[in-house]
Amino acid sequence: MKTIFVYKPTIIYLHVCDSLQDIETQNFNYYSESDANSIGTLEYKILQNDESIFNLIIPVNHPDEEDLNFDEIEGKILVREIKVYREQKINVLFEKGASFQPQFVFCGLAYSFDGVFFDSGDGEMDDDELQEYEPLENETEETYFEYYEIKNGIPILLEA
């Protein structure tokens, strides 16, 4: 049975600003970046014999978030600058009873998933983490922004 992990390598930079007007003028202050840049993904699916058996978009406030403290930016607007590369497909094996959930999340990116083992390139299925993505020559990423108002430690998505 062929099992494939489908994802888009992603980079996230975080910025903060004080108002909606700052969004319009792109007056952002750099805040942080994901420790999983060029390795992790925001969204992934697992296919078995070309049929989806699992799909997930990682929310900005995932319970396993490692490096975002919303209390530090209470009352501000969090700006996520997201750069996404082309779709990748990797052969995987998974343990019986695996949840496929992210094990660690860094600014919304994950690179290790419960019970999933990736092809290490030599035909062995022994890597438990995605490897750093090296873009092809002349490959460009798609860039988009998400905006969240932080209220009571909770990020609330703003329509831009």
N, C-alpha and C positions, 0 to 999 in steps of 0.2 A: 504494500500500500504506500503510495507516494504522498509525502506530506511536505508542504511548502509554507515558509514564513514570508509574508509579503509586507514590505514596509518602504517608507521613503526616509533616507537619512536626513536629519534635521539639525539646524543650528538655531539656538534661541539666545537673543540678547534682551535683557530687561532694562527698561528706562522708567523713570517716574516723572510726573508733572503735576501741577497744582490745579489746573482747570481745563474745561472743555476748549477754551480759547487756545490754550497751549497745544492741544491736539491739532487744531486747525493750522497753527503756525509751525507745528513740529518743533516746539520749544521743549525738548526732552532733556533730562539729566540721566546719564548712564547710571545704572544701579548695580547690575550683576549680569553674569552669563551662566549658562548651564554647564555643570561639570561633565555632562554627557554630550556636549557639542561634537558633531561629526561621527558620533557613535550611535546615539539614541534616536528614538522616533516618538512622535506624538500619537500616531495612529498605526495600527497593524491588524492583519488578519492571518488566520491559519487555514490553509486549504488542504483537504485530503481528497485525493483523486479529483481535483479541480472543483470540489464543492466546499463552500465555507463552513468550517466547524466552530470558528471563533472570530469575533470582530471587536475591536475596542478603540475608542478615541479617549485618550487620557485627559481627564478634566484638570483645569488649572489648580484646583484645590484637592488633588488626589490625597488620600489618607497616608500614603507612604512617601509623601514629599519630604525630601532631605534638606533642601537648602533655601527655602523661602519662609521668611518670618513676616507675616502680614501685619503684625503689631507694629513693626518698624515703619511701615508706610501707611498707617491708618489715616483716612481722610484724603489720601492722595489718589492719583490715577496711575495704575500700573500699565505700562505699555509693553506688549510683547512683540518684538521684531522677530519674525519667524522666516527662516530661509530653508526651503525644502528642495532636495535633489530628486532626481528621477527614481521611479519605483525600482526596488530591488527584490529579487526572489532567491531565497536560500533554502536548500534541503534541510529538513530537521527531523529529529526523532523526539518523541515526548513520552514521559512516564505515565503509566496508568494512573488515573485519578488526578492528573495535573490540572491546575486551575487556569493556567496560561496568563495569570495576572502579573503585572509588573512587580518585581521584587524591590526595586529602588527607583525613585523618581527624583530627577534633578531639574527644577524649573519647568516641570511638565514633560521631560524626556525620560524614557526608560530604555535600557539596553540589556536587561536580564529579566527573564520571565519564568514563572514557576513551572518546573517540569519540562522545559524546552531545551534541547541540545542542538547546536548548529553544526553544520558541516564545516570543518576547520580548513578545508581546501585540499586536504590529502585523502578525502573520501571517508575520514573518520568523523563520527558524530559525537565529538567530545567537548566542544566549546559550549559553555553555559552563558556566554555573553556575545553580543554582536561585536564585530571588529570595527575599528575606525574606518570610515568611508573615505576613499581617495577619489575625488571627482576625475572624470575623464578630461583629457586636454580639451580646452574650449567649452567644457560643460558649464552652464550657468544654472544658478538656483532660482526658483520662484520665491519672491519675497512678498510677505504681507504682514499686516499689523493687526493686533487685537488689543482692545482697551478695556480695562477693568477698574471700576471704582471700588475702593476698599472701605467697607463699612462694617464696623464691629468685627474686624478680623476676617471678613468674608469677601472674596472677590466677586463683584457683580458685573457681568458683561455689559458693556455699553455698545449701542448701535452707532457705528461711525458714519 
